[in-house]
Amino acid sequence: MDNSCGASLYSRDYNGLLENVQYEFNEDGSVNWRAMIKEEHLFPNKSWFEMYKKPVPKTIKGLRDNQLLIKLSGIKELARLRGFDSVSYETVKCEYDHVAVKCCVCFIKNYETQEKVYYEDMANATFNNTSSFATKFLETIACNRAFVRAVRNFLNVHIVGDDEIDKSDGSNVEIQQRSSSTNALSPNSVLESAAKANLSCDTFQEFKEHLRKFWSEDSYRNDDAKKWESYSDIPAKEARVLLSLVKK
């Protein structure tokens, strides 16, 4: 994915700064990007106040950076003020319950860097750090988080993005359901079902009697079998071998 910043639509001076914007500067002459964030993009970090058992304030007045969150709109505005040519994303991991994305932002040159700068950062979205409808859009959440981190870290802004925080509700029911579904199709569970259907084994101990029979017939031998106490103890590779014997 590649988004053009449209920097040509804005008039910039020889320092690479927008001419119609009043910038704030640090003592060393660099732009104070933190000071450039408008209050409308900031709000109290509810989780911080809940963690310390304090009431959540209704305004951001007097709050420190670690007590605040910044909206995605604020990050986008900062990126526009700094100026960038493109944003690209690389999916590093994409699984049912875990998506990791790397975001690379190409910032245009200004007096601070002299040349274009490619800055990248990474973020993930999982069932364990999202909640509600967000679990259905892990790719989008991961992309937003990676973009937020890339912009604010490059600009030395220490206010965590609202998109970055863990919004899970403490429940991993969906993961457990998926795990149960996966286990139902594992080699061990298939072997157990086959043993019940083909060998009339209602218990694992009854199945072990057949293992002894396989041993005596020299059709299957494994010294570790004596340590197995349940079907789950059988390595997947061995379960597949046994499955072929059970189905004969």
N, C-alpha and C positions, 0 to 999 in steps of 0.2 A: 504494500500500500504506500502511495506516495502523494503527499498533499503539498501543493504549491502555496507558498506563503503570500504571494502577490506583493512582494516588497516594493515593486515598481509603482504601485498605486499610492504609496506614501512618499512624501518629500522628505529626504534626509539631508542633513548637513555633511560637511567634510569629515566629521567625527563618526558618521554612521548613526546619528541620533535623529529621531523624528523632530522636525522643526517646530511643529505645533504642540509639542509636549514639554512641560517643565520637569526636568529630571532632578532627582535628589542625588547628591554625591557624598562619598566618604572622604575622610581627611586625606587619603592617598590619591584622590582624584578619580577613583573608579566610581561607577554608578552604584548607588545604594538601592539595589533592586528590591530589597525588603520594604523600603520606604515607599516604593512605587505601587504597592498593593493598596487598592482602594478598600475602605472599610466595608463596602457592600459585598465584598468577596470573602470576608472573614466572619467567623462565628465561634462561640465557645466550644471547646472540646468536651463534650458531655462525659465521655469515658474518663477523662482525667479527674473531673470533679467527683464522679461516682466512686472512683478508686480511692480517693482520699476522703470520701464521705463528707463532701462539701456541697452546698446548694449550687446549682448551675445558674450563673448570672444571666441576666436578660440582655446585657450589652457586653461589648468587648472592651469597654473602657478600663484601662489599668491592667489588662491581662498580659501575661508574658507569652512569648512565642510558643512555648511548650504547652500553653493552656488554650491554644487556638487551633483551628482547622481552616484550610483555605479551599474554596470551591474550585471546581475544574475551570469555571469561567475566569477566575483570577489567574490561573496558570496560563490559560490561553492568551489573556491580555498581556501578561508579562512576556510571553514568547513574541507577541506582535511588537511590543515596545522594543525588545532587544533586536528583533529582525531575524528571520530564518528563511532559507531557501526551500527546504524539504523536510519531511518527516517520513521515516521508513520503519517498518516493523518486521521482525523475524520471529517466527514461532519456534521456540527452543524445545518445548514439550507440549504435547496435546493429547491428553487422555480424558477419559470419561469424567474424572473428578479432580483433575489437576492440569492447568494450562499455564505455561511460563512463556513470557514474551520479552524480547529485547527491542527497545526503541532507540533509534538513532536520529538525532536532530542535527541538521546542518545549519549552524548559525552563520549569518553573514558577517563579514569583517566590520569591525569598528575600531575606534582608537584604543580600545582595551586589548584587542587580540591581533590587530593589523591584517590578519588573514582569516579566511573562513575556518570555522572549527566544527569538526564532527564530534558530537558528544553522545554517548550511549549509556543507557542504564537498563536494568532488568526488573521485572516484577512478576508475581504469579497470582493466580486466583484459583482457589480450591473450594471444595465443599466445606472445609473447616474454617475458612476465613471469609466466607460470604453467607448470605442468608436470603430467604424468601425467593423472589423471582430472579435474583442475581445468579443463583446457581444454574440457571438455564442459559446464561450468557457469559460464561467464564472467559471466552476469548475477548469479548468486548471489555470486560472488567480488567483483565490483565493488560490489555493495550492501554487503557486509560491510566492505570497505575504506573506503567512503565513510562508513559509520556510525562506524567506529573513529576516523577522522580528525575527524569532526564533534565527537564527544564529547571526545576527548583534547585537541584544539586549543582548544575552548571552555574546558576546565578547566585549560588550561596545563600539560598533562602531556607531557613531552618523551621519553617512552619509546615507541619505534616499536611499533606493533601487529604481532603475528605475521602477521595477515592482510594487512598492507600490503606486506611485503617481497617482492622478486622471487624467486620459487621456480622459475624456469625452469632447465632443465638444459643450456642452451646450444644446444639443437637446435631448428631451425625447419623440420623436415622436413615437418610438416603444412602449413605456409604454402607451402613450395615445391611440394608436391603440388597444393595448391589453385591456386597460380599457374600451374602447368603445365596444369591442367584449364581454367583461364580462358583461357590463351593458345590452347588447342586450339579454342576457340570464338570467337576474335577475328576481326574482318573480314579481317585480313591472312592468317591461317591458312586461312580459308574461301576467300579469293581464290586462294591457292596451290594448294589442293586442286582448285578449279574449273579453274585453268589447266592442271593436269596432266591432268584428265579431259577437258576440252573442246578444249584447244589442243595437247595432247601436249607440254607444256613440262616437261622434266625438270629444268631449271635456271632460275635467275632471268634469266640472260643470254638464254635462248631467249624468255622472256616479254618482255624488253625489245625484241626484234625485233617482237613484236606491238604493243608500244607505238608503235614507229615507224610501223607500218602504220596504227594508229588515227589517228596524227598526219596521215599522208598522205591518209587518207580523211576527215579533218576530223571524225572521230567523237569524238575525245578529244585535248585538248591541255593540257599542263601543263609550264611551263618548268622546274619543279623535278624533273621526271622523270629528267633526265639525271644528277642527283645520287644517285638511288636505286641502292643496291648490293645490296639484298636486299628481300624482301617486308616485313620489319619496318620498313624506312625509309619505307614508304608510309603517309601519314596515314590514319586510319580512315575519314574522310569520303571521301577519294579511292579507297580500297580498295572501298568500297561502290559507287561510280560505275563503277569498272572491272569489278566483279563482274557488274553488269548487262550490260555489253558482252560479257564472256567467256561468259556463259550464253546469249547470243543464238544 
